[in-house]
């Protein structure tokens, strides 16, 4: 039987900081935010982890 989650795609950016459990449970697509620093562009969660850019 088809549910509403089979018809809807949930998309957010990486600033939402969703847990892996929520991402998997609801099949959320997370788009990385671009962070510009010293002339370079980093993708949040791809090229740069939360611990690297928070401290």
PQR file of N, CA, C, O and H, with PARSE charges and radii, in Angstrom:
ATOM      1  N   UNK A   1       0.842  -1.174   0.000 -0.4000 1.5000
ATOM      2  CA  UNK A   1       0.000   0.000   0.000 -0.0000 2.0000
ATOM      3  C   UNK A   1       0.891   1.242   0.000  0.5500 1.7000
ATOM      4  O   UNK A   1       1.868   1.317   0.746 -0.5500 1.4000
ATOM      5  N   UNK A   2       0.546   2.208  -0.838 -0.4000 1.5000
ATOM      6  CA  UNK A   2       1.313   3.438  -0.957 -0.0000 2.0000
ATOM      7  C   UNK A   2       0.975   4.396   0.180  0.5500 1.7000
ATOM      8  O   UNK A   2      -0.191   4.563   0.536 -0.5500 1.4000
ATOM      9  H   UNK A   2      -0.247   2.147  -1.444  0.4000 1.0000
ATOM     10  N   UNK A   3       2.013   5.029   0.749 -0.4000 1.5000
ATOM     11  CA  UNK A   3       1.805   6.010   1.812 -0.0000 2.0000
ATOM     12  C   UNK A   3       2.192   7.389   1.309  0.5500 1.7000
ATOM     13  O   UNK A   3       2.742   7.524   0.216 -0.5500 1.4000
ATOM     14  H   UNK A   3       2.961   4.893   0.459  0.4000 1.0000
ATOM     15  N   UNK A   4       1.911   8.401   2.094 -0.4000 1.5000
ATOM     16  CA  UNK A   4       2.262   9.772   1.721 -0.0000 2.0000
ATOM     17  C   UNK A   4       3.763   9.921   1.529  0.5500 1.7000
ATOM     18  O   UNK A   4       4.192  10.706   0.684 -0.5500 1.4000
ATOM     19  H   UNK A   4       1.465   8.291   2.982  0.4000 1.0000
ATOM     20  N   UNK A   5       4.571   9.194   2.284 -0.4000 1.5000
ATOM     21  CA  UNK A   5       6.022   9.287   2.142 -0.0000 2.0000
ATOM     22  C   UNK A   5       6.514   8.691   0.830  0.5500 1.7000
ATOM     23  O   UNK A   5       7.639   8.961   0.408 -0.5500 1.4000
ATOM     24  H   UNK A   5       4.222   8.556   2.971  0.4000 1.0000
ATOM     25  N   UNK A   6       5.674   7.875   0.176 -0.4000 1.5000
ATOM     26  CA  UNK A   6       6.025   7.356  -1.141 -0.0000 2.0000
ATOM     27  C   UNK A   6       5.808   8.408  -2.223  0.5500 1.7000
ATOM     28  O   UNK A   6       6.308   8.253  -3.337 -0.5500 1.4000
ATOM     29  H   UNK A   6       4.761   7.655   0.518  0.4000 1.0000
ATOM     30  N   UNK A   7       5.078   9.463  -1.919 -0.4000 1.5000
ATOM     31  CA  UNK A   7       4.737  10.494  -2.897 -0.0000 2.0000
ATOM     32  C   UNK A   7       5.451  11.817  -2.649  0.5500 1.7000
ATOM     33  O   UNK A   7       5.467  12.681  -3.525 -0.5500 1.4000
ATOM     34  H   UNK A   7       4.671   9.588  -1.015  0.4000 1.0000
ATOM     35  N   UNK A   8       6.039  11.985  -1.473 -0.4000 1.5000
ATOM     36  CA  UNK A   8       6.634  13.259  -1.090 -0.0000 2.0000
ATOM     37  C   UNK A   8       8.124  13.060  -0.839  0.5500 1.7000
ATOM     38  O   UNK A   8       8.534  12.082  -0.214 -0.5500 1.4000
ATOM     39  H   UNK A   8       6.026  11.283  -0.762  0.4000 1.0000
ATOM     40  N   UNK A   9       8.925  13.994  -1.332 -0.4000 1.5000
ATOM     41  CA  UNK A   9      10.361  13.981  -1.057 -0.0000 2.0000
ATOM     42  C   UNK A   9      10.666  15.136  -0.116  0.5500 1.7000
ATOM     43  O   UNK A   9      10.346  16.288  -0.408 -0.5500 1.4000
ATOM     44  H   UNK A   9       8.592  14.788  -1.840  0.4000 1.0000
ATOM     45  N   UNK A  10      11.276  14.825   0.994 -0.4000 1.5000
ATOM     46  CA  UNK A  10      11.660  15.848   1.970 -0.0000 2.0000
ATOM     47  C   UNK A  10      13.094  16.246   1.673  0.5500 1.7000
ATOM     48  O   UNK A  10      13.990  15.403   1.643 -0.5500 1.4000
ATOM     49  H   UNK A  10      11.536  13.889   1.231  0.4000 1.0000
ATOM     50  N   UNK A  11      13.307  17.556   1.450 -0.4000 1.5000
ATOM     51  CA  UNK A  11      14.634  18.087   1.141 -0.0000 2.0000
ATOM     52  C   UNK A  11      14.957  19.191   2.139  0.5500 1.7000
ATOM     53  O   UNK A  11      14.122  20.047   2.429 -0.5500 1.4000
ATOM     54  H   UNK A  11      12.578  18.241   1.474  0.4000 1.0000
ATOM     55  N   UNK A  12      16.168  19.158   2.655 -0.4000 1.5000
ATOM     56  CA  UNK A  12      16.633  20.213   3.546 -0.0000 2.0000
ATOM     57  C   UNK A  12      18.097  20.481   3.247  0.5500 1.7000
ATOM     58  O   UNK A  12      18.729  19.744   2.490 -0.5500 1.4000
ATOM     59  H   UNK A  12      16.846  18.462   2.419  0.4000 1.0000
ATOM     60  N   UNK A  13      18.630  21.529   3.838 -0.4000 1.5000
ATOM     61  CA  UNK A  13      20.063  21.754   3.681 -0.0000 2.0000
ATOM     62  C   UNK A  13      20.783  21.240   4.923  0.5500 1.7000
ATOM     63  O   UNK A  13      20.153  20.889   5.920 -0.5500 1.4000
ATOM     64  H   UNK A  13      18.117  22.127   4.453  0.4000 1.0000
ATOM     65  N   UNK A  14      22.095  21.201   4.850 -0.4000 1.5000
ATOM     66  CA  UNK A  14      22.890  20.607   5.928 -0.0000 2.0000
ATOM     67  C   UNK A  14      22.852  21.413   7.219  0.5500 1.7000
ATOM     68  O   UNK A  14      23.258  20.908   8.266 -0.5500 1.4000
ATOM     69  H   UNK A  14      22.607  21.486   4.040  0.4000 1.0000
ATOM     70  N   UNK A  15      22.377  22.651   7.170 -0.4000 1.5000
ATOM     71  CA  UNK A  15      22.284  23.476   8.371 -0.0000 2.0000
ATOM     72  C   UNK A  15      21.252  22.908   9.345  0.5500 1.7000
ATOM     73  O   UNK A  15      21.307  23.203  10.539 -0.5500 1.4000
ATOM     74  H   UNK A  15      22.048  23.061   6.320  0.4000 1.0000
ATOM     75  N   UNK A  16      20.320  22.103   8.856 -0.4000 1.5000
ATOM     76  CA  UNK A  16      19.302  21.506   9.722 -0.0000 2.0000
ATOM     77  C   UNK A  16      19.907  20.547  10.752  0.5500 1.7000
ATOM     78  O   UNK A  16      19.306  20.299  11.797 -0.5500 1.4000
ATOM     79  H   UNK A  16      20.276  21.863   7.886  0.4000 1.0000
ATOM     80  N   UNK A  17      21.091  20.010  10.458 -0.4000 1.5000
ATOM     81  CA  UNK A  17      21.799  19.110  11.383 -0.0000 2.0000
ATOM     82  C   UNK A  17      20.924  17.947  11.845  0.5500 1.7000
ATOM     83  O   UNK A  17      20.871  17.639  13.035 -0.5500 1.4000
ATOM     84  H   UNK A  17      21.579  20.211   9.608  0.4000 1.0000
ATOM     85  N   UNK A  18      20.244  17.308  10.907 -0.4000 1.5000
ATOM     86  CA  UNK A  18      19.421  16.150  11.242 -0.0000 2.0000
ATOM     87  C   UNK A  18      20.312  14.961  11.593  0.5500 1.7000
ATOM     88  O   UNK A  18      21.420  14.820  11.075 -0.5500 1.4000
ATOM     89  H   UNK A  18      20.287  17.558   9.940  0.4000 1.0000
ATOM     90  N   UNK A  19      19.809  14.123  12.471 -0.4000 1.5000
ATOM     91  CA  UNK A  19      20.544  12.915  12.828 -0.0000 2.0000
ATOM     92  C   UNK A  19      20.455  11.909  11.682  0.5500 1.7000
ATOM     93  O   UNK A  19      19.500  11.936  10.905 -0.5500 1.4000
ATOM     94  H   UNK A  19      18.909  14.238  12.892  0.4000 1.0000
ATOM     95  N   UNK A  20      21.436  11.029  11.574 -0.4000 1.5000
ATOM     96  CA  UNK A  20      21.365   9.987  10.543 -0.0000 2.0000
ATOM     97  C   UNK A  20      20.090   9.137  10.668  0.5500 1.7000
ATOM     98  O   UNK A  20      19.550   8.670   9.665 -0.5500 1.4000
ATOM     99  H   UNK A  20      22.211  11.006  12.206  0.4000 1.0000
ATOM    100  N   UNK A  21      19.621   8.943  11.895 -0.4000 1.5000
ATOM    101  CA  UNK A  21      18.398   8.158  12.108 -0.0000 2.0000
ATOM    102  C   UNK A  21      17.193   8.826  11.448  0.5500 1.7000
ATOM    103  O   UNK A  21      16.399   8.156  10.787 -0.5500 1.4000
ATOM    104  H   UNK A  21      20.060   9.322  12.710  0.4000 1.0000
ATOM    105  N   UNK A  22      17.050  10.144  11.623 -0.4000 1.5000
ATOM    106  CA  UNK A  22      15.932  10.869  10.998 -0.0000 2.0000
ATOM    107  C   UNK A  22      16.061  10.877   9.483  0.5500 1.7000
ATOM    108  O   UNK A  22      15.070  10.700   8.774 -0.5500 1.4000
ATOM    109  H   UNK A  22      17.695  10.688  12.160  0.4000 1.0000
ATOM    110  N   UNK A  23      17.265  11.079   8.987 -0.4000 1.5000
ATOM    111  CA  UNK A  23      17.495  11.088   7.538 -0.0000 2.0000
ATOM    112  C   UNK A  23      17.077   9.756   6.931  0.5500 1.7000
ATOM    113  O   UNK A  23      16.405   9.721   5.901 -0.5500 1.4000
ATOM    114  H   UNK A  23      18.069  11.223   9.563  0.4000 1.0000
ATOM    115  N   UNK A  24      17.475   8.664   7.569 -0.4000 1.5000
ATOM    116  CA  UNK A  24      17.135   7.335   7.064 -0.0000 2.0000
ATOM    117  C   UNK A  24      15.657   7.008   7.248  0.5500 1.7000
ATOM    118  O   UNK A  24      15.024   6.463   6.343 -0.5500 1.4000
ATOM    119  H   UNK A  24      18.021   8.693   8.406  0.4000 1.0000
ATOM    120  N   UNK A  25      15.114   7.330   8.389 -0.4000 1.5000
ATOM    121  CA  UNK A  25      13.711   6.991   8.688 -0.0000 2.0000
ATOM    122  C   UNK A  25      12.747   7.634   7.699  0.5500 1.7000
ATOM    123  O   UNK A  25      11.787   7.000   7.260 -0.5500 1.4000
ATOM    124  H   UNK A  25      15.628   7.773   9.124  0.4000 1.0000
ATOM    125  N   UNK A  26      13.002   8.893   7.348 -0.4000 1.5000
ATOM    126  CA  UNK A  26      12.093   9.632   6.474 -0.0000 2.0000
ATOM    127  C   UNK A  26      12.648   9.837   5.062  0.5500 1.7000
ATOM    128  O   UNK A  26      12.075  10.591   4.275 -0.5500 1.4000
ATOM    129  H   UNK A  26      13.782   9.408   7.704  0.4000 1.0000
ATOM    130  N   UNK A  27      13.751   9.176   4.742 -0.4000 1.5000
ATOM    131  CA  UNK A  27      14.382   9.286   3.419 -0.0000 2.0000
ATOM    132  C   UNK A  27      14.580  10.748   3.009  0.5500 1.7000
ATOM    133  O   UNK A  27      14.225  11.152   1.902 -0.5500 1.4000
ATOM    134  H   UNK A  27      14.217   8.564   5.382  0.4000 1.0000
ATOM    135  N   UNK A  28      15.149  11.520   3.917 -0.4000 1.5000
ATOM    136  CA  UNK A  28      15.372  12.949   3.678 -0.0000 2.0000
ATOM    137  C   UNK A  28      16.588  13.135   2.769  0.5500 1.7000
ATOM    138  O   UNK A  28      17.619  12.490   2.957 -0.5500 1.4000
ATOM    139  H   UNK A  28      15.437  11.192   4.817  0.4000 1.0000
ATOM    140  N   UNK A  29      16.456  14.021   1.785 -0.4000 1.5000
ATOM    141  CA  UNK A  29      17.592  14.383   0.949 -0.0000 2.0000
ATOM    142  C   UNK A  29      18.220  15.634   1.560  0.5500 1.7000
ATOM    143  O   UNK A  29      17.558  16.661   1.709 -0.5500 1.4000
ATOM    144  H   UNK A  29      15.618  14.545   1.632  0.4000 1.0000
ATOM    145  N   UNK A  30      19.497  15.540   1.912 -0.4000 1.5000
ATOM    146  CA  UNK A  30      20.202  16.664   2.535 -0.0000 2.0000
ATOM    147  C   UNK A  30      21.162  17.265   1.512  0.5500 1.7000
ATOM    148  O   UNK A  30      22.053  16.586   1.002 -0.5500 1.4000
ATOM    149  H   UNK A  30      20.035  14.706   1.791  0.4000 1.0000
ATOM    150  N   UNK A  31      20.966  18.549   1.223 -0.4000 1.5000
ATOM    151  CA  UNK A  31      21.805  19.276   0.276 -0.0000 2.0000
ATOM    152  C   UNK A  31      22.860  20.041   1.082  0.5500 1.7000
ATOM    153  O   UNK A  31      22.509  20.802   1.983 -0.5500 1.4000
ATOM    154  H   UNK A  31      20.243  19.101   1.638  0.4000 1.0000
ATOM    155  N   UNK A  32      24.143  19.852   0.772 -0.4000 1.5000
ATOM    156  CA  UNK A  32      25.176  20.539   1.541 -0.0000 2.0000
ATOM    157  C   UNK A  32      25.205  22.040   1.260  0.5500 1.7000
ATOM    158  O   UNK A  32      25.051  22.470   0.116 -0.5500 1.4000
ATOM    159  H   UNK A  32      24.429  19.234   0.039  0.4000 1.0000
ATOM    160  N   UNK A  33      25.401  22.825   2.305 -0.4000 1.5000
ATOM    161  CA  UNK A  33      25.571  24.268   2.182 -0.0000 2.0000
ATOM    162  C   UNK A  33      27.018  24.541   1.784  0.5500 1.7000
ATOM    163  O   UNK A  33      27.937  23.892   2.283 -0.5500 1.4000
ATOM    164  H   UNK A  33      25.525  22.476   3.234  0.4000 1.0000
ATOM    165  N   UNK A  34      27.217  25.495   0.890 -0.4000 1.5000
ATOM    166  CA  UNK A  34      28.572  25.895   0.515 -0.0000 2.0000
ATOM    167  C   UNK A  34      29.107  26.899   1.521  0.5500 1.7000
ATOM    168  O   UNK A  34      28.431  27.865   1.874 -0.5500 1.4000
ATOM    169  H   UNK A  34      26.471  26.022   0.484  0.4000 1.0000
ATOM    170  N   UNK A  35      30.331  26.660   1.978 -0.4000 1.5000
ATOM    171  CA  UNK A  35      31.007  27.554   2.915 -0.0000 2.0000
ATOM    172  C   UNK A  35      32.223  28.120   2.193  0.5500 1.7000
ATOM    173  O   UNK A  35      33.106  27.379   1.762 -0.5500 1.4000
ATOM    174  H   UNK A  35      30.881  25.875   1.692  0.4000 1.0000
ATOM    175  N   UNK A  36      32.256  29.439   2.068 -0.4000 1.5000
ATOM    176  CA  UNK A  36      33.365  30.118   1.393 -0.0000 2.0000
ATOM    177  C   UNK A  36      34.355  30.600   2.453  0.5500 1.7000
ATOM    178  O   UNK A  36      33.987  31.346   3.362 -0.5500 1.4000
ATOM    179  H   UNK A  36      31.538  30.041   2.418  0.4000 1.0000
ATOM    180  N   UNK A  37      35.631  30.163   2.328 -0.4000 1.5000
ATOM    181  CA  UNK A  37      36.648  30.523   3.314 -0.0000 2.0000
ATOM    182  C   UNK A  37      38.005  30.612   2.626  0.5500 1.7000
ATOM    183  O   UNK A  37      38.438  29.673   1.958 -0.5500 1.4000
ATOM    184  H   UNK A  37      35.929  29.557   1.590  0.4000 1.0000
ATOM    185  N   UNK A  38      38.670  31.752   2.797 -0.4000 1.5000
ATOM    186  CA  UNK A  38      40.008  31.965   2.223 -0.0000 2.0000
ATOM    187  C   UNK A  38      40.077  31.641   0.726  0.5500 1.7000
ATOM    188  O   UNK A  38      41.031  31.018   0.259 -0.5500 1.4000
ATOM    189  H   UNK A  38      38.318  32.515   3.340  0.4000 1.0000
ATOM    190  N   UNK A  39      39.058  32.068  -0.012 -0.4000 1.5000
ATOM    191  CA  UNK A  39      39.061  31.868  -1.455 -0.0000 2.0000
ATOM    192  C   UNK A  39      38.713  30.467  -1.906  0.5500 1.7000
ATOM    193  O   UNK A  39      38.780  30.180  -3.101 -0.5500 1.4000
ATOM    194  H   UNK A  39      38.283  32.574   0.367  0.4000 1.0000
ATOM    195  N   UNK A  40      38.347  29.596  -1.005 -0.4000 1.5000
ATOM    196  CA  UNK A  40      37.964  28.222  -1.346 -0.0000 2.0000
ATOM    197  C   UNK A  40      36.513  27.990  -0.965  0.5500 1.7000
ATOM    198  O   UNK A  40      35.965  28.675  -0.102 -0.5500 1.4000
ATOM    199  H   UNK A  40      38.292  29.829  -0.034  0.4000 1.0000
ATOM    200  N   UNK A  41      35.905  27.022  -1.615 -0.4000 1.5000
ATOM    201  CA  UNK A  41      34.518  26.649  -1.316 -0.0000 2.0000
ATOM    202  C   UNK A  41      34.516  25.223  -0.771  0.5500 1.7000
ATOM    203  O   UNK A  41      35.055  24.305  -1.389 -0.5500 1.4000
ATOM    204  H   UNK A  41      36.351  26.465  -2.316  0.4000 1.0000
ATOM    205  N   UNK A  42      33.905  25.060   0.384 -0.4000 1.5000
ATOM    206  CA  UNK A  42      33.774  23.750   1.026 -0.0000 2.0000
ATOM    207  C   UNK A  42      32.297  23.394   1.106  0.5500 1.7000
ATOM    208  O   UNK A  42      31.464  24.272   1.329 -0.5500 1.4000
ATOM    209  H   UNK A  42      33.468  25.806   0.886  0.4000 1.0000
ATOM    210  N   UNK A  43      31.962  22.135   0.929 -0.4000 1.5000
ATOM    211  CA  UNK A  43      30.586  21.667   1.069 -0.0000 2.0000
ATOM    212  C   UNK A  43      30.413  21.082   2.469  0.5500 1.7000
ATOM    213  O   UNK A  43      31.092  20.130   2.850 -0.5500 1.4000
ATOM    214  H   UNK A  43      32.639  21.422   0.748  0.4000 1.0000
ATOM    215  N   UNK A  44      29.494  21.671   3.219 -0.4000 1.5000
ATOM    216  CA  UNK A  44      29.230  21.240   4.594 -0.0000 2.0000
ATOM    217  C   UNK A  44      28.836  19.768   4.608  0.5500 1.7000
ATOM    218  O   UNK A  44      27.925  19.345   3.897 -0.5500 1.4000
ATOM    219  H   UNK A  44      28.942  22.445   2.909  0.4000 1.0000
ATOM    220  N   UNK A  45      29.536  19.003   5.427 -0.4000 1.5000
ATOM    221  CA  UNK A  45      29.242  17.583   5.552 -0.0000 2.0000
ATOM    222  C   UNK A  45      29.889  16.714   4.482  0.5500 1.7000
ATOM    223  O   UNK A  45      29.831  15.486   4.555 -0.5500 1.4000
ATOM    224  H   UNK A  45      30.277  19.346   6.005  0.4000 1.0000
ATOM    225  N   UNK A  46      30.508  17.354   3.483 -0.4000 1.5000
ATOM    226  CA  UNK A  46      31.183  16.608   2.409 -0.0000 2.0000
ATOM    227  C   UNK A  46      32.685  16.860   2.488  0.5500 1.7000
ATOM    228  O   UNK A  46      33.476  15.939   2.692 -0.5500 1.4000
ATOM    229  H   UNK A  46      30.554  18.351   3.424  0.4000 1.0000
ATOM    230  N   UNK A  47      33.061  18.133   2.320 -0.4000 1.5000
ATOM    231  CA  UNK A  47      34.478  18.517   2.384 -0.0000 2.0000
ATOM    232  C   UNK A  47      34.883  18.988   3.783  0.5500 1.7000
ATOM    233  O   UNK A  47      36.068  19.070   4.107 -0.5500 1.4000
ATOM    234  H   UNK A  47      32.418  18.881   2.154  0.4000 1.0000
ATOM    235  N   UNK A  48      33.890  19.290   4.591 -0.4000 1.5000
ATOM    236  CA  UNK A  48      34.116  19.886   5.917 -0.0000 2.0000
ATOM    237  C   UNK A  48      33.095  19.303   6.884  0.5500 1.7000
ATOM    238  O   UNK A  48      31.893  19.344   6.619 -0.5500 1.4000
ATOM    239  H   UNK A  48      32.928  19.223   4.327  0.4000 1.0000
ATOM    240  N   UNK A  49      33.565  18.763   8.001 -0.4000 1.5000
ATOM    241  CA  UNK A  49      32.655  18.199   8.980 -0.0000 2.0000
ATOM    242  C   UNK A  49      32.251  19.256   9.996  0.5500 1.7000
ATOM    243  O   UNK A  49      32.884  20.308  10.083 -0.5500 1.4000
ATOM    244  H   UNK A  49      34.540  18.729   8.216  0.4000 1.0000
ATOM    245  N   UNK A  50      31.210  18.985  10.759 -0.4000 1.5000
ATOM    246  CA  UNK A  50      30.728  19.929  11.769 -0.0000 2.0000
ATOM    247  C   UNK A  50      31.819  20.256  12.784  0.5500 1.7000
ATOM    248  O   UNK A  50      31.950  21.408  13.198 -0.5500 1.4000
ATOM    249  H   UNK A  50      30.696  18.130  10.688  0.4000 1.0000
ATOM    250  N   UNK A  51      32.596  19.265  13.188 -0.4000 1.5000
ATOM    251  CA  UNK A  51      33.639  19.515  14.187 -0.0000 2.0000
ATOM    252  C   UNK A  51      34.757  20.387  13.610  0.5500 1.7000
ATOM    253  O   UNK A  51      35.408  21.120  14.355 -0.5500 1.4000
ATOM    254  H   UNK A  51      32.489  18.330  12.852  0.4000 1.0000
ATOM    255  N   UNK A  52      34.988  20.321  12.302 -0.4000 1.5000
ATOM    256  CA  UNK A  52      36.042  21.120  11.684 -0.0000 2.0000
ATOM    257  C   UNK A  52      35.652  22.592  11.566  0.5500 1.7000
ATOM    258  O   UNK A  52      36.518  23.458  11.689 -0.5500 1.4000
ATOM    259  H   UNK A  52      34.459  19.726  11.697  0.4000 1.0000
ATOM    260  N   UNK A  53      34.382  22.899  11.331 -0.4000 1.5000
ATOM    261  CA  UNK A  53      34.022  24.302  11.163 -0.0000 2.0000
ATOM    262  C   UNK A  53      33.359  24.918  12.382  0.5500 1.7000
ATOM    263  O   UNK A  53      32.970  26.085  12.341 -0.5500 1.4000
ATOM    264  H   UNK A  53      33.678  22.195  11.231  0.4000 1.0000
ATOM    265  N   UNK A  54      33.220  24.165  13.469 -0.4000 1.5000
ATOM    266  CA  UNK A  54      32.638  24.739  14.679 -0.0000 2.0000
ATOM    267  C   UNK A  54      33.705  25.200  15.676  0.5500 1.7000
ATOM    268  O   UNK A  54      33.394  25.938  16.610 -0.5500 1.4000
ATOM    269  H   UNK A  54      33.535  23.216  13.502  0.4000 1.0000
ATOM    270  N   UNK A  55      34.911  24.791  15.496 -0.4000 1.5000
ATOM    271  CA  UNK A  55      35.934  25.149  16.469 -0.0000 2.0000
ATOM    272  C   UNK A  55      37.024  25.816  15.864  0.5500 1.7000
ATOM    273  O   UNK A  55      37.977  26.188  16.549 -0.5500 1.4000
ATOM    274  H   UNK A  55      35.164  24.191  14.737  0.4000 1.0000
TER
END
